[in-house]
Every structure is written in C-alpha cells, then in structure tokens.
Amino acid sequence: MAVTGDLFTEYCQCANIWSLNQAKNLTKETSMANFSDLLKNRRSIRDYEDKPIGMELVKEIITESCLAPNSSNGQPWRFIIVNNKPMMATLSGDSKNNLLSDLEKNPDSPIKNYEGALRDPGFNVFYNAPCLVFIGGSKKIRSLSVDCALAAAYFMLSAAEKGLGTCWVGLGSNIRDPQLIASLGMTEDYQIVAPIIIGYPKNIPEIPERAAPQVLEVIS
C-alpha cells in the first residue's frame, strides 16, 4: 500500500516523539545512576593537595547548597568563607583551646577521645585544607540546625560532583575569641552549625562497610 505524504509526515512525527521520549528516559536513567554513584563515593577527606580553589567555584557550590529543603522555605543559612590558611590555623588554635578548657571542666566529656590530638601543637583541626566554609545562622531560629545540616549535605554532594573533597569538622565549631568572631563577620546570635573544609583530595579513602538499615516496622 502506498504511503501518502500526510501519512508519511504523521509517521515521522510519531517516530520523532518516540525517539525524544526514549532519549529523555535514557538521560533520566543515566542521571539517576550517576547520582547513586555520587552518594556511594562521597568521602570525608582529610588530606588535600596544596592547591587553591577559585572563589567562583566555592560560590557555585554554596548556591547549589541553597537548593536544600528547609523549614517553611525560611532559608536561614548564612555562609562564611575562609580562604586563608594562616587564618584557618588561628581558628583551629582557638577551637582547640576552648575544647580543652571544656574538657577540664567536664573530664567525662566525649571530647576526651580527642584529647591527644587537641594537645598536639602540630594538629590543625582543619587538616591544612585550602578553604573553610562555615554554615550557620541565627540561634533564634528553631529549625536552624536541621536546615543548615541539609544545606551542608547538599554542599558536600555538589563539591564531590565537581571533583572536590570535603569534611564536616565538628572540632572546628568552638570559636569564641571576640576578635576572631568579629573578623569573621559573625553577629552576636550567629551559631556555627557546620564547619566544612574543602579542597582537591590527595587521595580518596575506600568506602567503609555500611550496616543494613534497621527498619523498625512496616505498616501497610
């Protein structure tokens, strides 16, 4: 049977739509596979190349981290970028001193596990990374810690996707020196939630074994 021009045109249009849908499905499957790999391969990095990071790249990662879910879309997070190694060393020293002071007041504190490292003059809590980003905000916001933690997760995944390493360094959040706080641009009610170091990793650690999820109940 001969195919008329109108039928042929309609056939081609249908074929193009099918091809586009197939391409979209393939792209979606590939993207999801890549995201799954990203989740599996993001590691906490504590050894960095002596190589600076461009501020535009850091700001791009911060912008992407602001896509994180947050309470009532309040977006309470505020970011402080420290791209200066001597300043990071000073911040490390202040945090170490404050943690040791807290430990003297409370010898049973979990910080006891880190006492040896904190008393080591050569130990930098920021692992000599080239850049540090504080994620925090106003203490008055009830959901601050959760909102900033979500932003931190997005930050670390965005950095990993760009070939960078990160580490959330809890030991670096105890900054109390008034002059340092002022130089960081922190207001009186600013609370550090996530101090994250970022840089080009010298190596990426192996993926540790993860326990199976513990599902307490399934109600259907």
C-alpha positions in Angstrom: 0.0 0.0 0.0 1.3 3.4 -1.0 2.0 5.9 1.9 0.6 9.3 1.2 2.5 12.5 2.0 0.3 13.3 5.0 0.6 9.7 6.4 4.3 9.8 5.9 4.6 13.1 7.7 2.5 11.8 10.6 4.6 8.7 10.8 7.8 10.8 11.0 6.3 13.0 13.7 5.4 9.9 15.8 8.8 8.4 15.3 10.5 11.7 16.4 8.3 11.9 19.5 9.1 8.2 20.4 12.9 9.0 19.9 12.7 12.0 22.1 10.9 10.1 24.8 13.4 7.3 24.7 16.3 9.9 24.9 14.6 11.5 27.9 14.2 8.2 29.6 17.8 7.2 28.9 19.1 10.6 30.2 16.9 10.2 33.3 18.2 6.7 34.0 21.8 7.8 33.4 21.4 10.8 35.7 19.9 8.7 38.5 22.7 6.1 38.1 25.3 8.9 38.3 23.6 10.3 41.4 23.6 6.9 43.0 27.3 6.6 42.3 27.8 10.1 43.8 26.1 9.1 47.0 28.2 6.0 47.3 31.5 7.6 46.5 31.4 10.9 48.5 34.0 10.5 51.2 35.2 12.6 54.2 38.6 14.0 53.0 41.4 14.9 55.5 44.3 15.1 53.1 44.4 17.8 50.5 46.6 19.0 47.6 48.4 22.3 48.2 46.2 23.9 45.5 43.8 26.9 45.9 40.2 26.8 45.0 38.7 29.6 42.9 36.1 31.7 44.7 33.6 31.4 41.8 33.7 27.6 42.2 33.1 27.8 46.0 30.2 30.3 45.5 28.7 28.0 42.9 28.7 25.1 45.4 27.2 27.4 48.0 24.5 28.4 45.5 23.6 24.8 44.9 23.6 24.0 48.6 20.8 26.6 49.0 18.5 24.3 47.0 18.3 22.1 50.1 14.9 21.6 51.7 14.3 23.8 54.8 11.5 24.7 57.2 8.8 26.9 55.7 11.4 27.9 53.0 12.9 30.2 55.6 16.4 29.7 54.2 18.1 30.7 57.5 21.6 29.7 56.5 24.4 32.2 56.3 27.9 31.3 54.9 31.3 32.5 55.9 34.2 31.6 53.5 37.8 31.5 54.9 40.2 31.2 52.1 43.3 31.9 54.1 45.5 29.2 55.6 47.1 31.3 58.4 43.6 32.5 59.5 42.4 28.9 59.4 45.3 27.9 61.7 44.4 30.6 64.1 40.8 29.5 64.2 42.0 25.9 64.8 44.1 27.0 67.7 41.2 28.9 69.3 38.8 26.0 68.9 41.4 23.5 70.3 42.0 25.7 73.4 38.3 26.1 74.0 37.7 22.4 73.7 40.5 21.6 76.1 39.1 24.2 78.6 35.7 22.5 78.3 37.3 19.1 78.9 39.0 20.3 82.1 35.6 21.4 83.4 34.0 18.1 82.3 36.5 15.2 82.3 33.8 12.8 81.2 33.0 14.7 78.0 33.2 12.8 74.7 35.9 15.3 73.8 38.2 13.1 75.9 38.5 10.8 72.9 40.3 13.7 71.0 42.4 14.9 73.9 45.7 13.6 72.5 45.2 15.3 69.1 44.0 18.5 70.7 47.1 18.7 72.8 49.3 18.2 69.8 50.7 21.6 68.7 51.0 20.3 65.2 47.4 19.2 64.8 45.2 21.5 62.8 41.6 20.6 63.2 41.1 21.8 59.6 43.7 19.4 58.3 45.6 22.2 56.4 42.8 22.3 53.8 43.0 25.3 51.4 39.5 26.6 52.2 36.9 26.5 55.0 33.2 27.3 54.9 31.1 27.9 58.0 27.4 27.2 57.6 25.3 28.7 60.4 22.7 31.3 61.2 20.7 32.9 64.0 20.3 31.0 67.2 16.8 32.3 67.4 15.6 30.1 64.6 14.2 26.8 65.9 15.0 24.8 62.9 18.5 26.2 62.3 20.5 23.0 63.0 18.3 20.9 60.7 18.1 23.4 57.9 21.9 24.0 57.9 22.6 20.3 58.1 20.6 19.8 55.0 22.4 22.6 53.3 25.7 21.0 54.4 24.7 17.7 52.8 23.9 19.4 49.5 27.2 21.4 49.8 29.3 18.2 50.2 27.5 16.4 47.3 27.9 19.4 45.0 31.6 19.6 45.8 32.1 15.9 45.2 30.3 16.1 41.8 32.9 18.8 40.9 35.9 16.6 41.9 36.5 18.3 45.2 36.7 16.7 48.7 35.1 17.9 51.9 34.8 17.1 55.5 32.5 18.4 58.2 34.8 19.2 61.1 32.9 19.3 64.4 36.0 20.2 66.3 36.2 23.5 64.4 33.0 25.0 65.6 34.2 26.2 69.0 35.3 29.7 68.0 34.9 32.1 71.0 37.6 34.8 70.7 35.7 38.1 70.3 38.3 39.5 67.8 38.1 36.4 65.6 34.3 36.4 65.7 34.3 40.0 64.6 36.8 39.3 61.8 34.6 36.5 60.6 31.6 38.9 60.4 29.6 36.8 62.8 26.8 38.6 64.6 26.2 38.0 68.3 23.5 35.5 67.7 25.3 33.6 64.9 25.7 29.9 65.6 28.1 27.7 63.7 26.4 24.5 62.7 28.7 23.0 60.1 32.4 23.9 59.6 33.2 22.3 56.3 36.7 22.1 54.8 37.0 21.8 51.0 39.8 21.2 48.6 41.3 18.9 46.0 41.9 15.5 47.6 45.3 13.8 47.5 43.5 10.5 47.7 40.0 9.2 48.3 39.6 6.7 51.1 37.9 3.3 50.4 34.2 3.1 51.1 33.7 1.6 54.6 31.2 -1.1 55.1 27.8 0.2 55.9 25.3 -1.7 58.1 22.0 -2.6 56.6 19.2 -0.1 57.5 17.2 -1.0 60.6 13.6 -0.7 59.7 11.7 -0.9 63.0 8.3 -1.5 61.4 6.4 -1.6 58.1 2.8 -0.7 58.3 0.8 -1.3 55.1 
